[in-house]
Amino acid sequence: MARRRASIVILMPIVGSSAFAQKGDQPGEIQPPLPAEMMAFDSPALTPEGSLASMRVEDGFRIELVASEPMVVAPVAMAFHPDGSLWVVQMPGFMSDIDGSRELEPNGSIVRLVDRDGDGRMDDRQIVLESLILPRSIAFHRGGTLVIEPPHLVWAQDLDGDGRAESTTIVASGFAGLESPEHAGNALTWFHDGSFVPSQHDAGFVDHGRGFAAFATPVEGQWGQAIDDFGRLLVTPNSDPLLIDLVPRWMAARTLGASSLPGVPQRVVEDARTWPSHLTPGINRAYRTGVLRDGRLAHVTSACGPVVNRDIVLGESMRGDAFICAPCANAVKHYRITEKDSGPVGEPVPVGGEFLTSTSERFRPCDLKIGPDGALYIADMSRGIIQHRIFMTSFLRAQVTARGLDQPIDQGRIWRVVPADRPLRARVDLTTADQAALVNHISGPSGHLRDHASRLLVERCRSLAPHPSGEDRRPDTTTVRALVELSRGVQVDPAVRHSAASTLMMLGAGDMDLIHALSLDRDARLRADAAIFAAGMLHGGQHVQACVATLERLAQDPARSVAIAALASLGEVQDDRDFIEAVGRLVATGGVLSDASRRAALASGIKGRSMLLLEWSLSLADGGDAGVRALAKECVGQVLAHGNERLNEALLALAARASSTQPQIASTMLDRVAAWTKPGTKDARVLRMHGQPVGWGELVAAGPRAVRAVAVLLDPQLSWPGRPGYFRPTVELSADQRGRLLYGNCVGCHQASGAGMPPVYPPLRDSPFVTGDPSRLIRILVHGLEGDLELDGVTYRGAMPAAPIQSDADLALLASWLRSQWGHASEPITPEFVSRVRAADATRTGPWTAQLLESATTVAPDR
């Protein structure tokens, strides 16, 4: 009887409306049923043995069970401790019923698993922390454990040696994850400068020995994060298989209003196709055209938990390759990574297939790690439901009900993939290793062991953590000498050289000789290291002239990835005059500023020096070349992004002064202001200033013809106290606060700055979709947007779901807030206008595309 009822639910078309409680439904969208033959199968919960039998792995490998319930339940993340044990984050509260009604119960935990006899199966289980609410990530630090338990980052310590952490200290707050577990900070990763950087969070953290300090980063990724042999972070934002940061992520968050820093992030994989081994109807929006291919998921829609194979145990040919989880396809994907001058490029292996697949709909890989033994470990949540309630559609809910995917919720598996014909590495305990042993592991083939050895060596030698003997040690000369030899050895593996060099820099033992040697290396990744290490020196005010000279040389490097690292690193020059002079020398050498990506890299480090650079540009003959003028335009954009009335006044005064001596620069500046204010268009906005800019009246009345023409066009959009029509807009505090709160639904993708995350999520700041036709913005919020979107020369391919907001009043508040932020001054939107847009689109049954929005009838705004 139950099965018969379920089939009726599936075969009935569903129309999104208030009658359906699923937040993932989009108003008016028809959710047609799939063909009956796609639904004619059961999806039973399998035993570990049955699940193993359902899997297939690429030839030359085999799959082994490492742990299963009750030893592990609902694993969502894992990390190997330096002693070789496996620590697992358990999140049984996630969607423990079809409504996610018990998510805030404190039933999460961190467990430590140990394989005593070395047979690959875990024998012991120790609860380290329990009674947690939706824990998300762990990382090891100073003999303790960093844990993301929203809203906090906690440092947990076992003070009495019983294996349980009885001491917890909050080191940071501000983590989301309680309301929307899919979109919040996770995957806390030890970076190769000693800091910890999470995925999908706006800050990283560094322990200076006196406590943690936070630093700003752009929000990247979704679930999971990997690091490669050269300290570059990789993320998998759901529908994009793999992105990489070519330079440290924080470099993209230094300058308000800067163009996106090239390479942060950069797409690694273009081919996002998937090849499941069975029909996959249980996808949230499988009813949409193109989601399925012959009844199977066509492209990744749940990419997560990436790892880079930084080892040789799986095979030398697979070293440096990437693996990602594809839980909606019930698969693990493999990408062959090739290094190019522009950065790494990935291709799927095998073509037209998957590295590992399962015919079980409940195989849900969500995190991957390369273990200290060299095997590939897979955290399998082993659940029917992995889509969170705030995104679930009625279509998916019907399938969950039909196949009983909401139960059981007490399963969980850890698997590993091992080579069929090669042994694994024996377990290693680094916690008692001395300095010489740690250096030996830094020189070894395992990236996992290299990172732990480097971190432990730095913590001990910088007095951040004691040696097991109790002795507080500094790096001895033998250790430093050994690391120097590794870092400079021409015949040494480049990955080892990077690890040794970064360890020296963290220890404070790096010097200009090291940076110079790396800057001349034939491996572009090591030359990029030299640039990034020089940035660290500059930040501390050390070896300024030598570092700047090195960076200026590397800015001319034929490898784009190196040049971008060098130009971005120049931003760490602390003295403004030194920075301006360096820019001047780059202009004199020619070519650097004419390339848009290299220019954007330099602009990322301007950090409040925009007006100084504009002043400098006035000293150049004829206003410099096209590259200089393009940089000036970037500087104007950065000034406008601050929304500071005094800065705006100074900017226009500078343009007025330049109009007689440097008309090309003046025109460039005013063109950029005009592009911001959009005079003469329906999207025009006002630029407010503290007072009338000096010389502005004279420019408008009788300035040089070419500059005056732009000034006259722009003049009606300028406002200052005492000028007719001046007003200072007031925003009701409660409305502003509510709009900011509603924007919390969007910030994970579009960031607090509104800058988005090119090439994955488009910017909202200065976007015509925000400041332009208000009916277009409301249509996107109500119905969503899909298909390719071209914006400022960047192609965005991900789909944006409708905003999870039901009331017209709240939609109006959010839209008005967006149109008043980041220097926007577009008219607010009323709930009545939202209602009229809804009525105009009453027959709309799916998301919009950019092309459809262009041809849609404009709804007249309120008068």
ZAMARGU-4260 file (C-alpha; in steps of 0.2 Angstrom, whole numbers, plus 5000, padded with zeros to 4 digits):
<rodrens>
0) 5000/5000/5000 | 5014/5012/5004 | 5023/5009/4988 | 5007/5012/4978 | 5004/5028/4986
5) 5022/5033/4983 | 5021/5030/4964 | 5006/5041/4963 | 5015/5055/4971 | 5029/5054/4958
10) 5018/5053/4943 | 5009/5068/4947 | 5016/5085/4940 | 5020/5097/4954 | 5017/5116/4953
15) 5027/5126/4965 | 5015/5136/4976 | 5011/5141/4993 | 5002/5124/4995 | 5019/5115/4995
20) 5030/5118/5010 | 5047/5115/5002 | 5058/5130/5002 | 5067/5124/4986 | 5051/5126/4976
25) 5051/5141/4964 | 5034/5150/4963 | 5025/5145/4947 | 5038/5132/4941 | 5030/5116/4935
30) 5040/5100/4942 | 5035/5087/4929 | 5037/5069/4933 | 5051/5058/4926 | 5046/5044/4915
35) 5040/5029/4925 | 5054/5018/4919 | 5067/5029/4928 | 5058/5027/4944 | 5055/5008/4944
40) 5069/5003/4956 | 5071/5001/4975 | 5085/5010/4985 | 5088/4999/5000 | 5100/5003/5014
45) 5114/4991/5012 | 5126/4983/5024 | 5144/4987/5023 | 5147/4971/5013 | 5132/4975/5001
50) 5138/4993/4999 | 5156/4986/4994 | 5148/4974/4982 | 5139/4989/4973 | 5155/4998/4970
55) 5167/4998/4955 | 5184/5006/4954 | 5196/5009/4940 | 5207/4994/4935 | 5223/4992/4946
60) 5215/4997/4962 | 5203/4989/4975 | 5191/4996/4988 | 5193/4991/5006 | 5181/4995/5021
65) 5190/5005/5035 | 5176/5008/5047 | 5157/5007/5048 | 5143/5010/5060 | 5142/5010/5075
70) 5161/5015/5075 | 5157/5029/5063 | 5140/5038/5060 | 5136/5052/5047 | 5155/5056/5044
75) 5156/5073/5035 | 5175/5077/5037 | 5190/5069/5043 | 5209/5072/5046 | 5224/5061/5050
80) 5233/5066/5066 | 5252/5066/5066 | 5252/5050/5076 | 5243/5041/5061 | 5226/5040/5069
85) 5210/5045/5059 | 5199/5059/5067 | 5181/5060/5060 | 5168/5074/5061 | 5151/5066/5064
90) 5136/5076/5060 | 5121/5065/5063 | 5109/5080/5066 | 5110/5085/5047 | 5093/5081/5040
95) 5089/5067/5052 | 5071/5068/5046 | 5064/5074/5029 | 5060/5091/5037 | 5077/5093/5046
100) 5067/5097/5062 | 5081/5091/5074 | 5096/5099/5067 | 5100/5110/5082 | 5101/5095/5094
105) 5118/5093/5102 | 5122/5076/5094 | 5138/5079/5084 | 5155/5073/5089 | 5173/5071/5085
110) 5180/5053/5086 | 5197/5046/5085 | 5199/5029/5076 | 5215/5018/5077 | 5220/5003/5067
115) 5231/4994/5080 | 5236/4979/5070 | 5239/4988/5053 | 5227/4978/5043 | 5218/4993/5037
120) 5202/4991/5048 | 5200/5002/5063 | 5200/4993/5080 | 5198/5007/5093 | 5186/5022/5094
125) 5188/5036/5106 | 5176/5051/5108 | 5186/5067/5108 | 5172/5079/5109 | 5153/5076/5110
130) 5137/5085/5112 | 5141/5097/5097 | 5129/5106/5086 | 5132/5103/5068 | 5152/5102/5069
135) 5160/5105/5052 | 5179/5104/5052 | 5194/5100/5062 | 5213/5104/5061 | 5227/5100/5072
140) 5237/5114/5081 | 5249/5115/5096 | 5245/5098/5103 | 5226/5102/5102 | 5212/5102/5089
145) 5204/5117/5081 | 5185/5113/5078 | 5172/5123/5068 | 5156/5122/5078 | 5145/5136/5073
150) 5145/5150/5077 | 5163/5147/5084 | 5180/5141/5080 | 5186/5132/5096 | 5203/5126/5101
155) 5201/5110/5111 | 5214/5102/5122 | 5216/5085/5131 | 5225/5091/5147 | 5225/5075/5156
160) 5230/5062/5143 | 5214/5052/5143 | 5210/5055/5125 | 5195/5067/5128 | 5196/5086/5126
165) 5190/5093/5142 | 5197/5111/5139 | 5189/5121/5125 | 5193/5139/5121 | 5184/5150/5108
170) 5197/5158/5097 | 5185/5166/5084 | 5166/5168/5081 | 5155/5173/5067 | 5154/5156/5058
175) 5137/5152/5050 | 5131/5134/5048 | 5116/5133/5060 | 5103/5139/5048 | 5111/5133/5031
180) 5124/5120/5034 | 5127/5118/5016 | 5134/5136/5014 | 5145/5141/5029 | 5164/5140/5034
185) 5172/5122/5034 | 5187/5113/5029 | 5199/5122/5040 | 5216/5120/5031 | 5234/5123/5037
190) 5241/5134/5024 | 5260/5134/5020 | 5263/5151/5029 | 5257/5144/5046 | 5239/5151/5045
195) 5223/5141/5045 | 5211/5145/5030 | 5193/5138/5029 | 5183/5136/5014 | 5167/5147/5012
200) 5171/5159/5025 | 5177/5177/5025 | 5192/5176/5036 | 5208/5165/5040 | 5217/5164/5056
205) 5235/5164/5062 | 5242/5161/5079 | 5256/5173/5083 | 5259/5164/5100 | 5249/5177/5110
210) 5232/5171/5103 | 5223/5170/5086 | 5221/5185/5074 | 5209/5185/5060 | 5213/5191/5042
215) 5201/5195/5028 | 5199/5183/5014 | 5186/5181/5000 | 5173/5168/5002 | 5177/5153/4991
220) 5171/5135/4988 | 5157/5126/4996 | 5161/5109/5005 | 5179/5104/5007 | 5195/5111/5002
225) 5212/5104/4996 | 5230/5110/4996 | 5243/5105/4983 | 5262/5102/4984 | 5265/5121/4982
230) 5253/5127/4995 | 5239/5132/4983 | 5221/5130/4989 | 5208/5121/4978 | 5189/5121/4981
235) 5174/5113/4972 | 5159/5125/4973 | 5145/5112/4969 | 5143/5114/4950 | 5161/5118/4946
240) 5173/5103/4948 | 5189/5112/4953 | 5195/5129/4956 | 5213/5135/4962 | 5220/5150/4970
245) 5237/5154/4961 | 5242/5166/4975 | 5237/5166/4994 | 5218/5170/4995 | 5220/5185/5007
250) 5228/5195/4993 | 5211/5196/4985 | 5204/5204/5000 | 5216/5219/5003 | 5209/5233/4993
255) 5191/5239/4993 | 5184/5241/4975 | 5198/5232/4966 | 5194/5222/4951 | 5195/5203/4954
260) 5212/5196/4957 | 5216/5185/4942 | 5219/5167/4948 | 5209/5169/4964 | 5201/5158/4960
265) 5204/5151/4943 | 5195/5136/4935 | 5206/5121/4933 | 5193/5109/4925 | 5181/5114/4911
270) 5174/5096/4908 | 5161/5095/4922 | 5152/5079/4914 | 5148/5064/4925 | 5145/5046/4921
275) 5135/5037/4935 | 5134/5019/4934 | 5115/5019/4937 | 5099/5030/4934 | 5100/5045/4946
280) 5082/5052/4947 | 5085/5058/4965 | 5092/5075/4960 | 5084/5090/4967 | 5079/5098/4950
285) 5081/5082/4939 | 5065/5088/4930 | 5074/5102/4921 | 5080/5100/4904 | 5099/5096/4903
290) 5101/5090/4921 | 5100/5071/4916 | 5107/5063/4901 | 5098/5046/4897 | 5092/5046/4915
295) 5109/5049/4923 | 5116/5065/4930 | 5124/5074/4916 | 5136/5087/4925 | 5142/5088/4943
300) 5130/5097/4954 | 5137/5092/4971 | 5156/5093/4969 | 5164/5093/4986 | 5178/5086/4997
305) 5192/5087/4985 | 5210/5081/4988 | 5226/5082/4978 | 5236/5065/4977 | 5252/5072/4985
310) 5260/5054/4986 | 5267/5040/4975 | 5259/5025/4982 | 5244/5025/4970 | 5256/5027/4956
315) 5269/5039/4951 | 5258/5044/4936 | 5244/5049/4947 | 5255/5061/4958 | 5248/5078/4958
320) 5231/5073/4951 | 5215/5078/4960 | 5200/5068/4966 | 5183/5075/4970 | 5167/5068/4978
325) 5151/5068/4967 | 5138/5062/4979 | 5123/5065/4968 | 5131/5054/4955 | 5137/5041/4969
330) 5154/5043/4962 | 5172/5049/4965 | 5180/5058/4951 | 5198/5058/4945 | 5206/5073/4936
335) 5224/5072/4928 | 5232/5088/4932 | 5245/5096/4920 | 5254/5112/4925 | 5254/5126/4912
340) 5262/5143/4912 | 5244/5150/4916 | 5242/5137/4930 | 5236/5119/4932 | 5223/5112/4920
345) 5213/5096/4924 | 5206/5083/4912 | 5194/5069/4918 | 5201/5051/4919 | 5195/5040/4912
350) 5186/5049/4898 | 5167/5044/4898 | 5168/5035/4915 | 5172/5038/4933 | 5186/5032/4944
355) 5174/5025/4957 | 5156/5022/4956 | 5142/5014/4966 | 5125/5008/4960 | 5118/5012/4977
360) 5109/5029/4979 | 5115/5030/4997 | 5134/5030/4993 | 5137/5048/4998 | 5156/5052/4997
365) 5158/5069/5005 | 5177/5071/5010 | 5193/5063/5003 | 5210/5062/5011 | 5227/5054/5006
370) 5232/5045/5021 | 5249/5043/5028 | 5250/5026/5021 | 5247/5033/5003 | 5229/5026/5001
375) 5214/5037/4996 | 5202/5038/5010 | 5183/5041/5007 | 5171/5048/5020 | 5154/5041/5015
380) 5139/5049/5024 | 5129/5034/5019 | 5112/5043/5018 | 5097/5044/5007 | 5095/5063/5010
385) 5110/5075/5007 | 5100/5090/5001 | 5096/5102/5015 | 5078/5107/5018 | 5080/5125/5013
390) 5084/5120/4995 | 5074/5104/4994 | 5060/5104/4981 | 5044/5095/4981 | 5050/5084/4967
395) 5064/5078/4978 | 5053/5076/4993 | 5042/5065/4983 | 5056/5054/4979 | 5063/5053/4996
400) 5046/5047/5002 | 5044/5035/4988 | 5060/5026/4991 | 5061/5028/5010 | 5077/5038/5008
405) 5075/5047/5025 | 5079/5031/5034 | 5090/5025/5042 | 5101/5039/5048 | 5113/5029/5059
410) 5125/5023/5045 | 5142/5029/5040 | 5157/5022/5031 | 5175/5026/5029 | 5183/5017/5013
415) 5200/5017/5006 | 5206/5014/4988 | 5223/5005/4987 | 5234/4999/4973 | 5231/4981/4968
420) 5249/4977/4966 | 5259/4988/4977 | 5261/4989/4996 | 5256/5004/5007 | 5267/5014/5018
425) 5268/5008/5036 | 5261/5019/5050 | 5272/5033/5056 | 5270/5043/5072 | 5277/5060/5071
430) 5272/5066/5088 | 5288/5060/5096 | 5300/5064/5081 | 5315/5075/5084 | 5320/5089/5073
435) 5331/5078/5062 | 5317/5065/5059 | 5305/5079/5055 | 5317/5086/5042 | 5319/5068/5035
440) 5300/5068/5032 | 5300/5085/5024 | 5312/5077/5011 | 5300/5062/5009 | 5287/5058/4995
445) 5272/5060/5006 | 5264/5077/5005 | 5253/5073/5020 | 5269/5069/5031 | 5278/5084/5024
450) 5264/5096/5030 | 5263/5088/5047 | 5282/5088/5049 | 5284/5106/5044 | 5270/5112/5055
455) 5277/5102/5070 | 5294/5109/5067 | 5288/5127/5066 | 5277/5125/5082 | 5291/5118/5092
460) 5304/5129/5086 | 5294/5145/5088 | 5289/5140/5105 | 5271/5138/5100 | 5271/5120/5107
465) 5282/5110/5118 | 5293/5095/5112 | 5287/5079/5120 | 5303/5080/5131 | 5297/5096/5139
470) 5312/5105/5132 | 5308/5122/5123 | 5318/5122/5107 | 5324/5133/5094 | 5329/5127/5077
475) 5347/5121/5078 | 5360/5125/5065 | 5359/5107/5058 | 5341/5109/5055 | 5342/5125/5046
480) 5357/5119/5036 | 5347/5104/5031 | 5332/5114/5026 | 5343/5126/5016 | 5351/5112/5007
485) 5334/5104/5002 | 5327/5121/4997 | 5341/5124/4985 | 5345/5107/4978 | 5344/5107/4960
490) 5341/5089/4959 | 5328/5089/4974 | 5310/5086/4970 | 5302/5104/4968 | 5288/5099/4980
495) 5301/5095/4993 | 5310/5112/4989 | 5294/5121/4992 | 5291/5113/5008 | 5308/5116/5015
500) 5308/5134/5009 | 5291/5138/5016 | 5297/5130/5033 | 5312/5141/5033 | 5301/5156/5030
505) 5289/5151/5044 | 5304/5149/5056 | 5311/5166/5052 | 5326/5158/5044 | 5323/5162/5026
510) 5333/5176/5018 | 5336/5185/5002 | 5348/5172/4996 | 5334/5159/4996 | 5321/5170/4988
515) 5334/5175/4974 | 5338/5157/4971 | 5320/5152/4969 | 5316/5167/4958 | 5329/5160/4945
520) 5322/5142/4946 | 5316/5134/4930 | 5300/5128/4939 | 5287/5142/4938 | 5279/5136/4954
525) 5295/5140/4963 | 5297/5157/4955 | 5280/5161/4961 | 5285/5155/4978 | 5299/5168/4978
530) 5287/5181/4974 | 5275/5176/4988 | 5290/5174/5001 | 5296/5192/4996 | 5278/5198/5000
535) 5281/5191/5017 | 5297/5200/5019 | 5290/5216/5013 | 5275/5215/5025 | 5288/5214/5039
540) 5298/5229/5032 | 5313/5218/5028 | 5325/5219/5013 | 5313/5231/5005 | 5324/5236/4990
545) 5330/5218/4986 | 5312/5211/4987 | 5306/5225/4976 | 5319/5222/4963 | 5315/5204/4963
550) 5297/5207/4961 | 5299/5219/4947 | 5310/5206/4937 | 5297/5192/4941 | 5283/5204/4935
555) 5291/5202/4917 | 5291/5183/4919 | 5284/5174/4903 | 5273/5163/4915 | 5257/5172/4918
560) 5255/5163/4935 | 5272/5170/4941 | 5269/5188/4935 | 5253/5188/4944 | 5261/5182/4960
565) 5274/5196/4958 | 5263/5210/4954 | 5251/5205/4968 | 5265/5204/4980 | 5271/5222/4976
570) 5256/5227/4986 | 5265/5222/5002 | 5277/5237/5000 | 5273/5247/5016 | 5280/5264/5011
575) 5269/5273/4999 | 5284/5281/4990 | 5292/5265/4987 | 5276/5258/4980 | 5273/5272/4968
580) 5292/5272/4962 | 5290/5253/4959 | 5275/5256/4948 | 5284/5270/4939 | 5298/5258/4935
585) 5286/5245/4928 | 5278/5258/4917 | 5295/5263/4910 | 5300/5245/4906 | 5283/5244/4896
590) 5270/5230/4893 | 5265/5225/4911 | 5251/5237/4913 | 5244/5234/4895 | 5239/5217/4900
595) 5222/5217/4909 | 5226/5202/4921 | 5243/5209/4926 | 5236/5226/4929 | 5222/5219/4940
600) 5235/5209/4950 | 5245/5225/4953 | 5228/5234/4957 | 5224/5221/4970 | 5238/5228/4982
605) 5234/5247/4980 | 5226/5247/4997 | 5221/5265/4999 | 5234/5273/4988 | 5222/5276/4973
610) 5223/5295/4975 | 5242/5294/4976 | 5243/5284/4960 | 5232/5296/4951 | 5243/5311/4957
615) 5258/5301/4950 | 5250/5298/4933 | 5249/5317/4931 | 5268/5318/4931 | 5269/5307/4916
620) 5271/5315/4898 | 5255/5315/4889 | 5246/5305/4903 | 5256/5289/4900 | 5251/5275/4889
625) 5235/5266/4888 | 5240/5254/4902 | 5243/5269/4913 | 5226/5276/4909 | 5218/5259/4912
630) 5226/5259/4929 | 5220/5276/4933 | 5202/5270/4928 | 5204/5256/4941 | 5210/5269/4954
635) 5195/5279/4951 | 5184/5264/4954 | 5192/5260/4970 | 5189/5278/4976 | 5171/5277/4972
640) 5169/5260/4981 | 5173/5268/4997 | 5157/5279/4996 | 5167/5293/5006 | 5160/5310/5002
645) 5177/5319/5005 | 5186/5307/4994 | 5173/5309/4980 | 5176/5328/4982 | 5195/5326/4981
650) 5193/5315/4966 | 5183/5327/4956 | 5195/5342/4961 | 5210/5332/4955 | 5201/5329/4938
655) 5197/5347/4937 | 5215/5352/4940 | 5221/5339/4928 | 5210/5345/4914 | 5222/5359/4908
660) 5238/5349/4910 | 5234/5331/4907 | 5217/5331/4898 | 5219/5312/4894 | 5220/5307/4912
665) 5206/5319/4917 | 5195/5312/4903 | 5199/5294/4909 | 5195/5299/4927 | 5178/5307/4922
670) 5174/5293/4910 | 5175/5281/4925 | 5164/5292/4936 | 5152/5294/4922 | 5151/5275/4920
675) 5147/5274/4939 | 5134/5288/4939 | 5126/5283/4922 | 5120/5300/4917 | 5106/5302/4905
680) 5100/5284/4908 | 5086/5276/4918 | 5099/5269/4930 | 5107/5286/4934 | 5113/5288/4951
685) 5120/5303/4961 | 5138/5305/4967 | 5138/5314/4984 | 5152/5325/4990 | 5156/5334/5006
690) 5158/5351/4996 | 5160/5358/4979 | 5176/5351/4971 | 5189/5365/4968 | 5189/5370/4950
695) 5174/5360/4945 | 5163/5376/4941 | 5177/5382/4930 | 5179/5366/4921 | 5160/5364/4917
700) 5159/5383/4912 | 5175/5384/4901 | 5186/5369/4902 | 5196/5361/4888 | 5183/5355/4875
705) 5185/5336/4876 | 5186/5336/4896 | 5172/5349/4897 | 5160/5338/4887 | 5161/5324/4900
710) 5160/5336/4914 | 5144/5344/4908 | 5136/5327/4905 | 5141/5322/4923 | 5137/5338/4932
715) 5119/5335/4935 | 5123/5319/4944 | 5134/5328/4957 | 5127/5333/4974 | 5134/5343/4989
720) 5128/5353/5003 | 5121/5370/4997 | 5118/5364/4979 | 5100/5365/4973 | 5092/5347/4975
725) 5105/5341/4987 | 5098/5328/5000 | 5105/5316/5011 | 5096/5299/5010 | 5090/5292/5026
730) 5088/5273/5029 | 5077/5267/5043 | 5089/5258/5054 | 5077/5243/5056 | 5074/5241/5037
735) 5093/5242/5034 | 5096/5229/5047 | 5083/5218/5040 | 5090/5220/5023 | 5107/5215/5029
740) 5100/5200/5038 | 5091/5194/5022 | 5107/5196/5012 | 5114/5183/5023 | 5106/5171/5011
745) 5117/5177/4997 | 5133/5182/5005 | 5141/5164/5004 | 5141/5166/4985 | 5141/5185/4982
750) 5152/5190/4997 | 5149/5204/5010 | 5158/5216/4998 | 5146/5211/4984 | 5161/5207/4973
755) 5155/5189/4970 | 5168/5175/4966 | 5173/5176/4948 | 5172/5165/4938 | 5159/5155/4948
760) 5147/5168/4956 | 5145/5185/4948 | 5147/5202/4957 | 5132/5211/4963 | 5142/5227/4966
765) 5139/5239/4951 | 5130/5225/4942 | 5116/5231/4929 | 5106/5217/4936 | 5105/5226/4953
770) 5105/5244/4949 | 5096/5243/4932 | 5078/5238/4928 | 5070/5234/4945 | 5059/5221/4937
775) 5073/5211/4931 | 5081/5210/4949 | 5064/5205/4956 | 5062/5191/4943 | 5079/5184/4947
780) 5075/5184/4966 | 5058/5176/4963 | 5062/5163/4949 | 5081/5161/4949 | 5093/5162/4935
785) 5102/5149/4924 | 5112/5147/4909 | 5128/5157/4903 | 5129/5174/4910 | 5142/5186/4902
790) 5147/5200/4913 | 5163/5211/4911 | 5171/5198/4900 | 5168/5184/4912 | 5157/5169/4908
795) 5147/5163/4923 | 5139/5145/4921 | 5132/5141/4938 | 5113/5141/4941 | 5106/5153/4955
800) 5091/5147/4964 | 5077/5158/4968 | 5079/5168/4985 | 5073/5157/4999 | 5061/5172/5004
805) 5043/5171/5003 | 5035/5188/5007 | 5034/5202/4995 | 5039/5214/5009 | 5055/5205/5013
810) 5059/5203/4994 | 5057/5222/4993 | 5068/5225/5008 | 5082/5214/5001 | 5081/5222/4983
815) 5081/5239/4991 | 5096/5235/5002 | 5106/5229/4987 | 5101/5244/4977 | 5108/5256/4991
820) 5124/5246/4995 | 5142/5248/4989 | 5139/5265/4982 | 5123/5261/4973 | 5110/5274/4974
825) 5095/5267/4964 | 5077/5269/4969 | 5070/5258/4983 | 5058/5244/4978 | 5041/5243/4987
830) 5031/5227/4991 | 5018/5233/4979 | 5030/5233/4965 | 5036/5215/4969 | 5017/5210/4968
835) 5015/5218/4951 | 5031/5209/4945 | 5024/5192/4951 | 5007/5195/4943 | 5016/5199/4926
840) 5025/5183/4927 | 5011/5172/4934 | 5013/5159/4920 | 5032/5158/4923 | 5036/5140/4927
845) 5055/5140/4928 | 5071/5151/4931 | 5075/5165/4919 | 5090/5165/4907 | 5100/5181/4903
850) 5092/5181/4886 | 5075/5179/4892 | 5077/5193/4904 | 5082/5205/4890 | 5066/5201/4880
855) 5055/5202/4895 | 5042/5216/4897 | 5048/5229/4909 | 5036/5232/4924 | 5034/5251/4926
860) 5041/5256/4943 | 5031/5264/4957 | 5028/5283/4955
</rodrens>
